[in-house]
């Protein structure tokens, strides 16, 4: 194989890799633009061990005790007013150290 052939192969590989990198960057930009509720795993959120309030309305979770709660907590923390509506529930952060996640059913009017 000549030096020119090797050089052409290397150029073609660079071109393919650059195209793949450009496509990956576009995917990442599109992902970042998605609403937060699309990025969260609803099945994991629904499986979290929320404890019902004594009033019977809503429930709470000490998020620090459950690693699966961290993405939800982070999403709520970043949401306007530190509240977020996902999957039929309204979530908010509470407690003197922001240690609780609370959820309440979204009322259907």
Rosetta blueprint (number, residue, H / E / L):
1 X L
2 X L
3 X H
4 X H
5 X H
6 X H
7 X H
8 X H
9 X H
10 X H
11 X H
12 X H
13 X H
14 X H
15 X H
16 X H
17 X H
18 X H
19 X H
20 X H
21 X H
22 X H
23 X H
24 X H
25 X H
26 X H
27 X H
28 X H
29 X H
30 X H
31 X H
32 X H
33 X L
34 X L
35 X L
36 X H
37 X H
38 X H
39 X H
40 X L
41 X L
42 X H
43 X H
44 X H
45 X H
46 X H
47 X H
48 X L
49 X L
50 X L
51 X E
52 X E
53 X L
54 X L
55 X L
56 X L
57 X L
58 X L
59 X E
60 X E
61 X E
62 X E
63 X H
64 X H
65 X H
66 X L
67 X H
68 X H
69 X H
70 X H
71 X H
72 X H
73 X H
74 X H
75 X H
76 X H
77 X H
78 X H
79 X L
80 X H
81 X H
82 X H
83 X E
84 X E
85 X E
86 X E
87 X L
88 X L
89 X E
90 X E
91 X E
92 X E
93 X E
94 X E
95 X L
96 X L
97 X L
98 X L
99 X L
100 X E
101 X E
102 X E
103 X E
104 X E
105 X E
106 X L
107 X L
108 X L
109 X L
